[in-house]
Amino acid sequence: MASRMFVSQQTLIRLEAGDPGVSLHVLVNALHILGMDNTLMSVASPESDSLGLSLEKQRLPVKIRKKTKKEIDLDF
């Protein structure tokens, strides 16, 4: 597999061990060779990032006020 990925066997071993120093390109290439490149789209999908979604939800304003008539008139 390392030769198909054009990387050394040591790099492949580091990838399999979860070494964070291995480039994203190597991971994408491995997923492509294994026929799992669609998996990358689901991993990188914002909808599947529960932590990110909860952090964004915390940033939303708690109280939302209604627009005044003047603000509504300015929207048009």
BAVOVO-711282 format. One record per atom (N, C-alpha, C): residue number from 1; residue in three letters; atom name; x, y, z. Coordinates in steps of 0.1 Angstrom, whole numbers. Layout:
N
[NUM ala CA [X Y Z]] ...
//
This chain:
76
[1 met N [8 -12 0]] [1 met CA [0 0 0]] [1 met C [9 13 0]] [2 ala N [20 12 7]] [2 ala CA [29 24 8]] [2 ala C [33 28 -6]] [3 ser N [37 18 -14]] [3 ser CA [41 21 -28]] [3 ser C [30 27 -37]] [4 arg N [18 22 -35]] [4 arg CA [7 28 -42]] [4 arg C [4 42 -38]] [5 met N [7 45 -25]] [5 met CA [5 59 -20]] [5 met C [17 68 -23]] [6 phe N [28 62 -28]] [6 phe CA [40 70 -31]] [6 phe C [46 76 -18]] [7 val N [45 68 -7]] [7 val CA [51 72 6]] [7 val C [60 60 11]] [8 ser N [68 63 21]] [8 ser CA [76 52 26]] [8 ser C [68 43 35]] [9 gln N [73 31 38]] [9 gln CA [66 23 47]] [9 gln C [65 29 61]] [10 gln N [75 36 65]] [10 gln CA [75 43 78]] [10 gln C [64 53 79]] [11 thr N [62 60 68]] [11 thr CA [51 70 68]] [11 thr C [37 63 70]] [12 leu N [36 52 63]] [12 leu CA [23 44 64]] [12 leu C [22 39 78]] [13 ile N [32 34 84]] [13 ile CA [32 29 98]] [13 ile C [28 41 107]] [14 arg N [33 53 105]] [14 arg CA [30 64 114]] [14 arg C [15 68 112]] [15 leu N [10 67 99]] [15 leu CA [-4 70 96]] [15 leu C [-13 60 104]] [16 glu N [-10 47 103]] [16 glu CA [-18 37 110]] [16 glu C [-17 38 125]] [17 ala N [-6 44 130]] [17 ala CA [-5 46 145]] [17 ala C [-12 58 149]] [18 gly N [-17 67 140]] [18 gly CA [-24 79 143]] [18 gly C [-15 91 146]] [19 asp N [-3 90 141]] [19 asp CA [7 101 143]] [19 asp C [1 114 137]] [20 pro N [0 124 146]] [20 pro CA [-6 137 141]] [20 pro C [4 145 131]] [21 gly N [16 140 130]] [21 gly CA [26 147 122]] [21 gly C [25 142 107]] [22 val N [17 132 104]] [22 val CA [15 128 91]] [22 val C [5 138 84]] [23 ser N [9 141 72]] [23 ser CA [1 152 65]] [23 ser C [-13 147 61]] [24 leu N [-22 156 60]] [24 leu CA [-36 153 56]] [24 leu C [-36 147 42]] [25 his N [-27 151 33]] [25 his CA [-26 146 20]] [25 his C [-24 131 20]] [26 val N [-16 126 29]] [26 val CA [-13 111 30]] [26 val C [-26 104 34]] [27 leu N [-33 110 44]] [27 leu CA [-45 104 48]] [27 leu C [-56 103 37]] [28 val N [-57 114 30]] [28 val CA [-67 115 19]] [28 val C [-63 104 8]] [29 asn N [-50 103 5]] [29 asn CA [-45 94 -5]] [29 asn C [-48 79 0]] [30 ala N [-46 76 13]] [30 ala CA [-49 63 18]] [30 ala C [-64 60 17]] [31 leu N [-72 70 20]] [31 leu CA [-87 68 19]] [31 leu C [-91 65 5]] [32 his N [-85 72 -4]] [32 his CA [-88 71 -19]] [32 his C [-84 57 -23]] [33 ile N [-73 52 -20]] [33 ile CA [-68 39 -24]] [33 ile C [-77 28 -18]] [34 leu N [-82 30 -6]] [34 leu CA [-91 20 1]] [34 leu C [-105 21 -4]] [35 gly N [-108 31 -12]] [35 gly CA [-122 33 -17]] [35 gly C [-130 40 -7]] [36 met N [-124 47 3]] [36 met CA [-132 53 13]] [36 met C [-131 68 13]] [37 asp N [-129 74 1]] [37 asp CA [-127 88 0]] [37 asp C [-141 96 3]] [38 asn N [-152 89 2]] [38 asn CA [-165 95 5]] [38 asn C [-165 97 20]] [39 thr N [-158 89 28]] [39 thr CA [-158 90 42]] [39 thr C [-152 103 47]] [40 leu N [-143 109 39]] [40 leu CA [-137 121 43]] [40 leu C [-147 133 43]] [41 met N [-156 132 33]] [41 met CA [-167 143 33]] [41 met C [-175 142 45]] [42 ser N [-178 131 50]] [42 ser CA [-187 130 62]] [42 ser C [-179 134 75]] [43 val N [-166 132 75]] [43 val CA [-158 136 86]] [43 val C [-156 151 86]] [44 ala N [-155 157 75]] [44 ala CA [-153 171 74]] [44 ala C [-166 179 73]] [45 ser N [-177 172 74]] [45 ser CA [-190 179 74]] [45 ser C [-193 186 87]] [46 pro N [-196 199 86]] [46 pro CA [-199 207 98]] [46 pro C [-211 201 105]] [47 glu N [-220 194 98]] [47 glu CA [-232 188 105]] [47 glu C [-228 177 114]] [48 ser N [-217 170 112]] [48 ser CA [-213 159 120]] [48 ser C [-204 164 132]] [49 asp N [-201 176 133]] [49 asp CA [-192 182 143]] [49 asp C [-201 186 155]] [50 ser N [-204 177 164]] [50 ser CA [-213 180 175]] [50 ser C [-207 191 185]] [51 leu N [-194 190 187]] [51 leu CA [-188 200 196]] [51 leu C [-188 214 189]] [52 gly N [-185 215 176]] [52 gly CA [-185 228 170]] [52 gly C [-199 233 169]] [53 leu N [-209 225 167]] [53 leu CA [-223 230 167]] [53 leu C [-227 235 181]] [54 ser N [-223 228 191]] [54 ser CA [-227 233 205]] [54 ser C [-220 245 208]] [55 leu N [-207 247 204]] [55 leu CA [-200 260 207]] [55 leu C [-207 271 199]] [56 glu N [-211 269 187]] [56 glu CA [-217 279 179]] [56 glu C [-231 283 185]] [57 lys N [-238 273 191]] [57 lys CA [-251 275 197]] [57 lys C [-249 284 209]] [58 gln N [-238 282 217]] [58 gln CA [-235 290 229]] [58 gln C [-233 305 225]] [59 arg N [-228 307 213]] [59 arg CA [-225 321 209]] [59 arg C [-237 328 204]] [60 leu N [-248 321 202]] [60 leu CA [-261 328 198]] [60 leu C [-266 337 209]] [61 pro N [-272 348 205]] [61 pro CA [-278 357 216]] [61 pro C [-289 349 223]] [62 val N [-290 352 236]] [62 val CA [-299 345 245]] [62 val C [-313 352 243]] [63 lys N [-314 365 242]] [63 lys CA [-326 372 241]] [63 lys C [-327 379 227]] [64 ile N [-337 376 220]] [64 ile CA [-338 383 207]] [64 ile C [-350 392 208]] [65 arg N [-348 405 205]] [65 arg CA [-358 415 206]] [65 arg C [-365 416 192]] [66 lys N [-377 421 193]] [66 lys CA [-385 423 180]] [66 lys C [-380 436 174]] [67 lys N [-380 437 161]] [67 lys CA [-376 449 154]] [67 lys C [-387 460 156]] [68 thr N [-382 472 157]] [68 thr CA [-391 483 158]] [68 thr C [-397 486 145]] [69 lys N [-407 494 144]] [69 lys CA [-414 498 132]] [69 lys C [-404 505 123]] [70 lys N [-395 513 129]] [70 lys CA [-385 521 121]] [70 lys C [-375 511 114]] [71 glu N [-371 501 122]] [71 glu CA [-362 491 116]] [71 glu C [-368 483 105]] [72 ile N [-381 480 107]] [72 ile CA [-388 472 96]] [72 ile C [-389 481 84]] [73 asp N [-392 494 85]] [73 asp CA [-393 503 74]] [73 asp C [-380 504 66]] [74 leu N [-369 504 74]] [74 leu CA [-356 505 68]] [74 leu C [-352 493 59]] [75 asp N [-358 481 63]] [75 asp CA [-355 469 56]] [75 asp C [-360 469 41]] [76 phe N [-370 477 39]] [76 phe CA [-376 478 25]] [76 phe C [-369 489 18]] 
//
